[in-house]
Amino acid sequence: MLPTLGLFALNMYACTEPRTAASVAELAEELGYDSVWVGDHVVLPSPRVGPSPMEPGDPILDPLVALAHLAARTERIALGTGVVVLPQRNPLILAKQLASIDVLSEGRLIFGTAAGYLEPELRAVGVPAEGRGARTDEYLAAMRSLWCDDEPAFHGRHVDFADVDAHPRPVQRPIPVVTGGHSPAALRRAARYADGWYGWMLGRRAAADLLTRLRTAEEEAGRATPLHVSVSPPKLPDAEFVRVYGELGVDRLIVVPPMGVPASDLEQFVRDHAPGKLGARPAS
């Protein structure tokens, strides 16, 4: 089956200007993109060090604030975090924020998350890089308890609570969770705890290899249904590109515009790479 198309970077560069972000999201919805996605970096290393994806002066809005803005300006398109660095966030506060966005968007949120990889960023917010995977697993379980359980509670090493509740609950019960990361641990996390997996900057061969490993992780986890797979490719897609990724088993291609382009060029990019132009499956 052909993949749908999503659009990345709705809280970065030109889209830090509120009117631009809104007009780009509205255009994407009109053209049949199934989702728009925002990134997450609380702080960036200064001066830039590998593997930081951005310069320290590059603008990026908080992803949850940005999605609240986009929720108010759109009606149908899904709103995804791609991805929130979960160990850097308090899970109870984040669960409340995400539930609020899901309510305000009437059930359009996709919660993309990962354990993170920028040690200077993790250190700056007071989270050790060591053990961030286990922290991520606990936070996910704790958040789902707040979203879904009649009597929310969780008792773990990194988060511990009971005798509390949080309303309103999300429209989606639960909010769909998409986890990112290419390591064996990240693939296991997706297979065990998530509804989908997000592969970042994957060419065709890398996508094929990781999807094979992901399906193995699913079998080992005893999943009854396969994960929904989203991929951001490292090059701009054409119709053949879209077809090949669909044959690999990719459900959604999340297109990444050239970083730093002005608003007028960004809107033209959205038109040039619309589902109808690339032969992708339109949003349902």
C-alpha positions in Angstrom: 0.0 0.0 0.0 1.2 3.5 -0.8 2.2 5.6 2.3 0.5 8.8 3.4 2.6 12.0 3.7 3.4 14.0 6.8 5.2 17.3 7.0 8.0 18.0 9.5 9.4 21.2 11.1 6.2 23.1 11.9 7.9 24.7 15.0 11.3 25.5 13.5 12.9 28.3 11.4 10.2 30.1 9.3 7.4 28.3 11.3 8.5 30.0 14.5 6.5 32.9 13.1 2.8 32.2 14.1 1.1 33.2 10.9 3.6 31.2 8.8 3.1 28.1 10.9 -0.7 28.4 10.7 -0.7 29.0 7.0 1.6 26.1 6.3 -0.5 23.8 8.5 -3.7 24.9 6.8 -2.2 24.4 3.4 -0.9 20.9 4.3 -4.4 20.0 5.5 -6.0 21.3 2.3 -3.6 19.4 0.1 -4.1 16.0 1.8 -1.1 15.6 4.0 -2.2 13.3 6.9 -0.1 15.0 9.6 2.2 17.8 10.6 5.1 17.2 13.0 7.2 19.3 15.4 10.6 18.7 16.8 12.0 19.0 20.4 15.1 20.6 21.8 14.9 22.5 25.0 18.5 23.8 24.6 21.2 23.2 22.0 25.0 22.8 22.6 26.9 26.1 22.1 29.2 26.0 20.3 27.6 23.2 18.2 29.1 19.8 18.7 28.2 16.5 17.0 25.7 15.0 16.8 23.6 18.2 17.4 21.3 18.6 14.4 21.1 22.4 14.7 23.2 25.5 15.4 22.7 27.0 18.8 21.1 30.1 17.3 18.6 28.2 15.2 15.0 29.0 16.3 12.8 26.2 17.6 9.6 26.6 19.6 8.4 24.4 22.4 6.6 21.5 20.6 3.6 21.4 22.8 3.0 25.2 22.7 3.4 25.0 18.9 0.9 22.2 18.6 -1.7 24.0 20.7 -1.4 26.9 18.2 -1.8 24.6 15.2 -4.7 22.8 16.8 -6.6 26.0 16.9 -5.9 26.7 13.2 -6.7 23.3 11.7 -9.6 20.9 11.7 -8.7 17.4 10.4 -4.9 17.0 10.1 -3.1 14.9 12.8 -0.7 16.7 15.1 2.5 14.8 15.9 5.6 15.4 18.1 8.6 14.2 16.3 9.9 13.5 18.8 9.7 14.7 22.5 12.8 13.8 24.4 10.9 12.0 27.2 13.6 11.8 30.0 13.8 15.6 30.0 10.2 16.1 30.9 8.3 15.5 34.1 5.9 12.7 33.1 2.9 13.9 35.0 3.1 17.5 33.7 3.7 16.2 30.2 0.7 13.8 30.5 -1.5 16.8 31.4 -0.1 18.9 28.5 -0.6 16.2 26.0 -4.1 15.3 27.2 -4.9 19.0 26.9 -3.7 19.2 23.3 -5.7 16.0 22.5 -8.9 17.6 24.0 -8.3 20.9 22.2 -7.7 19.2 18.9 -10.6 16.8 19.4 -8.5 13.7 19.3 -5.8 14.5 16.7 -2.6 14.1 18.7 0.2 11.6 17.9 2.7 11.4 20.8 6.1 10.8 19.3 8.9 10.3 21.8 12.4 9.0 22.3 15.1 8.6 24.9 17.3 11.3 23.4 20.9 11.4 22.4 22.3 14.9 23.0 24.3 14.5 26.2 24.9 18.2 26.7 21.1 18.9 26.5 20.3 16.1 28.9 23.0 17.3 31.3 21.8 20.9 31.2 18.3 20.0 32.3 19.6 17.8 35.1 19.0 14.3 33.6 21.8 11.8 33.4 22.4 10.2 30.0 23.0 6.9 31.7 19.7 5.0 32.3 17.6 7.3 30.1 16.1 4.3 28.3 14.8 2.8 31.6 13.5 6.2 32.6 11.7 6.5 29.3 10.0 3.2 29.7 8.8 4.1 33.2 7.5 7.5 32.1 5.5 6.0 29.3 3.8 3.5 31.6 3.1 6.3 34.2 1.6 8.6 31.6 -0.7 5.9 30.2 -1.9 5.2 33.7 -2.9 8.8 34.1 -4.7 8.8 30.7 -6.5 5.5 31.0 -6.7 4.0 34.5 -9.7 4.5 36.8 -7.4 4.9 39.7 -4.0 6.1 38.3 -0.9 4.9 40.0 2.7 4.0 39.3 5.5 2.9 41.5 9.0 2.8 39.9 12.5 4.0 40.4 12.1 7.3 38.5 8.4 8.1 39.1 6.1 7.2 42.0 2.6 8.3 42.6 -0.9 7.2 43.8 -4.1 8.7 45.2 -4.1 11.4 42.4 -6.1 11.9 39.3 -6.1 14.2 36.2 -9.1 15.4 34.1 -10.1 15.9 31.4 -8.9 12.6 30.1 -7.7 12.5 26.5 -10.3 12.1 23.7 -8.1 9.2 22.5 -7.9 6.4 25.1 -5.0 6.1 25.0 -3.2 8.7 22.9 -1.2 6.8 20.2 2.4 6.6 21.0 5.2 6.5 18.4 8.7 5.9 19.6 11.9 6.8 17.7 15.4 5.5 17.6 17.4 3.0 15.6 19.2 1.1 18.4 18.2 -2.4 19.4 16.9 -1.0 22.7 14.8 1.6 20.8 13.3 -1.1 18.6 12.5 -3.3 21.6 10.8 -0.3 23.3 8.7 0.3 20.2 7.6 -3.3 20.0 6.7 -3.6 23.7 5.2 -0.2 24.5 4.3 1.8 21.4 1.7 1.9 18.6 4.1 3.1 16.0 7.8 3.6 15.2 9.5 6.6 13.6 12.7 6.2 11.6 14.7 9.5 11.1 16.7 10.2 7.9 16.6 6.7 6.6 17.5 5.9 3.0 16.0 2.9 1.3 18.6 0.4 2.3 18.7 1.6 5.9 14.9 1.6 6.1 14.8 -2.0 4.7 17.4 -3.1 7.3 15.7 -1.4 10.2 12.2 -2.7 9.3 13.5 -6.2 9.2 15.0 -5.7 12.7 11.8 -4.1 13.8 9.6 -7.0 12.7 12.0 -9.4 14.6 11.5 -7.2 17.7 7.7 -7.4 17.2 7.9 -11.2 17.0 10.0 -11.4 20.2 7.6 -9.1 22.0 4.6 -11.2 20.9 2.8 -8.3 19.3 -0.6 -9.2 17.8 -0.6 -6.3 15.3 2.4 -4.7 13.5 3.6 -1.2 14.4 2.6 1.7 12.2 5.8 2.8 10.6 6.7 6.4 9.8 10.0 7.4 8.1 11.7 10.7 7.3 13.9 10.2 4.2 17.2 12.0 3.8 16.3 13.2 0.3 13.3 14.8 -1.2 10.9 12.2 -2.5 9.4 11.8 -6.0 6.6 9.4 -7.0 9.0 6.4 -7.5 10.5 7.1 -4.1 7.1 7.0 -2.5 6.2 3.8 -4.2 9.4 2.0 -3.1 9.0 3.0 0.5 5.5 1.8 0.4 6.7 -1.6 -0.8 9.2 -1.7 2.1 6.3 -1.5 4.5 6.4 2.2 5.4 3.0 3.5 6.3 3.8 7.3 6.4 6.6 9.4 4.9 7.3 12.5 6.9 8.8 15.0 4.5 11.5 17.4 5.9 11.7 20.7 4.1 15.1 22.3 3.5 16.1 23.9 6.8 16.0 27.7 7.0 14.0 28.4 3.8 11.9 31.6 3.9 8.1 31.3 4.3 7.3 31.8 0.6 9.6 29.0 -0.4 8.3 26.8 2.3 4.7 27.1 1.1 5.9 26.3 -2.5 7.7 23.3 -1.1 4.5 22.1 0.5 2.6 22.4 -2.8 5.4 20.7 -4.8 5.5 17.7 -2.5 1.8 17.3 -1.9 0.3 13.8 -1.9 -1.4 14.4 -5.2 1.9 15.4 -6.8 3.8 12.4 -5.5 1.1 9.7 -5.9 0.9 9.1 -2.2 -2.2 7.9 -0.4 -4.3 10.9 0.6 -5.3 11.5 4.2 -8.5 9.6 5.1 
